[in-house]
Amino acid sequence: MSRLKIHSTLLSILFATSIAGVLSISAAAIFSFSLLTKVVERMVSLSVGIMLSTSLLHALPEAFESGADPHTLFACLLAGLLTFFLLEKLAILRHSHHHEGDGHHHEHGHDASEAGKAGWMILVGDGLHNFTDGILIAAAFLADPNLGLVTGLAIIAHEIPQEIGDFIVLLNAGFTRMRAYMYNLICSMMGVVGGVLGYFTLGQASSMIPYVLVFASSGFIYIAVSDLMPQMQRRATLRETIPQIILIGVGVMLVLFVTRHR
């Protein structure tokens, strides 16, 4: 790899991770503070199209065309799906909440204290999540610049609805709007750290890139199928289904458009 290409790839990773963090956090803040729920619902459908097409039409083919053993790649895909299932289980158990007056006997202010703890837990978890996203973006750019672009796009599309939920938890925990925004923005910079680390570690161990791509794809597929699509199924009328289908198609077309010159 030439020195010019190395610098170009690193700059692309830095740019993508920075934009992914700032754009998703800022958009989530605008939507959550102005309560544009309809826009958020539409983002879910768009996310499904982008995440599934990024995984199934680009990342997985890229990994399987790399020459890596298909059986090992499928094992990695299975391990990834089970890993995200377990992580979601742990998150659900960790975020079991109660409210004042719910019949549970706690001292006054107990729930406010618990909300504050939940806010800090959200920030720690979000930082780790962004760090992982940065590594995935680095792996995608190292495999193919187009794949890096669509992976960043997929992460942005998914992060906006997720970050809105995080903002709600932080506001409920007593954070001011500006404080919630600034802390989330700081956490988003962990994506840049993950991108730089991924660039240097995966650049030295390029044989690991196909497996990282498959693991990333398993996360996208799991989130789309187990989390986002069930949300869409709750709105089953024809009037609500047609925009969902259109936006899924738009997400797929966006990925195909970005990768058309591959």
N, C-alpha and C positions, 0 to 999 in steps of 0.2 A: 504493500500500500504506500503510495507516494506521500511525501510530507504535506503537499498541497491538499490531497484528498483527506488526510488525517485531520488537518485543521478544519477543512470544510465540514466533515462529519461531526466533529466536536462542536463546532459553532451551531450546526443544525440541531444537535441534541440540546444544547444550552437554550437556544431560541424556542424550541418546541416545548421543553419542560417549563420554561418561564411563562410562555404564553398560555399553556394549558392551565397552569396554576392561577395566574392573574385573571384570565378570562372567565374561568369557571367560578372562581370566588366572587368576582365582581358581578357576574350575571346572576348568581345565586342570591347575592345581597339585594340586588335590584328587585328580583322577583319576590323574595321573601318579605322585604320591607314594604313593598307595594301590594303584596298578596295577589299577584297575577296568577291565580290557580289554573286558569284555562291554558295559559302558556306552559306551565309546568307539566300539565297533563299531555300536551302535545309533544313536549320534549321527551317524554317516556317512549312514545311511539317512534320518534326519530332515532332515539338511542338504540332501540331494538334493531332497526334496519342497519344502522352503522356498525353496531357491535357484531351482529351475526355475519354480515357480509365481509367485514374486516377479517374475522376468524376463518370463515368457511371458504371464502373466495380468494384470500390473499395470504394470510399468515400460515395456515395449515399447509396449503400447497407449497409455499416457500420452504417450510420445514421438511416436507416429505420429498421435495426435489433436491434437497441438499446432499443426499447420499447416506444420511443417517439410517440406522436400522429401523424399519417400519414397526416391528414388534415393540422395540424400546420406546418409540415415539407414542404408540398407542397406550403403552403402559404409563407413560408420563401424562398423557391426556386423562386417563382414568384416575391416576393419583391426584391430578389437579382438581378434577371434579369433586372427588371425595374430600380433598383438603378444603375447598371452598364451602362444601356442605358442613364440615365440622366447624369451620370458622364462623359460619352463620349461626350454627347452633350455640356456640359459645357466646356470640354477641347477643342472641335472643335471651339466653339465661342471664347474662350480665345486666341487661337493660330491663329487667322486670321492675316495674314501678308501682307505687301506690300513691294515694292522695290523702290530704287532710280530710278527716270525716269519712274515711272509707270503711270504718269499722275496726281498723287496726289501731291499737293503743300505743302511741308514741308521745314523747314530750313535745310541747309546743315548739315549732320551728324545726322539727326533725326533718320534714320533707323539703324545706328550703335548703337545709344542709345537704341532703341527699342530691338535690338538683344541682347544687354547686359542684359536688363531686362528679356527677354525671357530665357536667360541662367540661371539666378538666380531662376526664376519661375520653370524651369525644375528641378533644384536641390531640391527645397522645395517640389515639387510634388513627386519627386523620393524618397525622404526621407520618406514621409508619406506612399507612396506605399510600400516601403520596411518594414516599421513598421507593416503594415497590413499583409504582407506576413509572417513576423515572428510570429504573433499571429496565423495565419492559420497553420503554421508548428507545433507550440506548440500544437494546438488542435488535429492535426493529430497524433502526437506522443503519446499524452495522450489517444487517442482512440485505437491506434494499432501501434506498432513500424514500421511494414511494410508499413502502410499507411503514416507514417511520411516520410519514405524514398522516396516513389513514389511522394508524394506532393512536397518534396524538389527538386526532379528530374524534375517535371513538371514546377516548378517555374524557375529553371535554364534554361530549354529549351525555355521558353517564354521570360525570361528576356534578353537573349543575343540579339535577333533581336531588342527588345525595347531599350536596352541600346545603341545599335549602332546609333539609331535615336537620342538619347539624346546626344551622343558624337558629332554628326554632328551639332546639335543646339549649343552646347557649343563652338565648334571650330569656328562656324560662328559668335558667340557672342564675339570672341576675346580671348578666353581662349587658352593658350598653351596646347600642348598635355599632358605634365606632369601634369599641373594644372587641366585639365579636368579629367584626370585619378584619381588624388588624391582626388578631391572633390567628384567624383562619389564613390570612395572607402569609404570615410567618410560617405556618405549618405547610403551606403550599410550596415554599421554597425547599422543603425536604425532597421534592421531586427533582429539583436541580441537582441536589447532592447525590441522589440515587442515579441520575443520568450520567453525571461525571464518573461516579464509581463504576457504573455498568460499562461505560465506554472503555475505561482503562483495564478492568478485569476481564470483560468479555473480548476485548481487543486482543488480549494475550492468550485467551482460551476460546478461539473462534469456534471450536468444535462443540461448545456448549450452547451456541446461539440457537440452533434448531430446537433444542429442548426447552429453552426459555420461551421461544415463540409458541410452542405447543402448550406450555403451562399458562402463558398469557391468554391463549385462545380458550383454554378450559375455563378461565375466569370470566371472560367475556360471554361465552356460551352459557355458563351457569347463571350469571347475573341476568342475562336476557330471558332465559327460559324459566327460571325458578322465581325470579323477583319481579321483573318488569312486565312480562306477558300476563302473569296472573292479575296484576293491577289493571291491565287493559281488559281482561275478561270480565271484570266487574261491571264494565259499561258495555252491555251486550246489545243495545238497540241498534238498528240499522243506521240511524242518524249519527250515532257515535262511532260505529264500526267503520264506516266509509272513510272518515278522516284518518283513522288509525292505519288503515291499509295504505292510503295514499302516502302518509308520512313514512311508513316503513319502506315503501317503494322509493321515496325521495332519499332516504338514508342509504339504500342500496345503490342508487344512481350516483350519489355523491362519491361513494367509495370507488365505483367503476370509473367515474370521471377523473378522479385524482390519479388512478393507477392505469389509465388508458395508454400511457406511453411506455409502459414497462416492456 
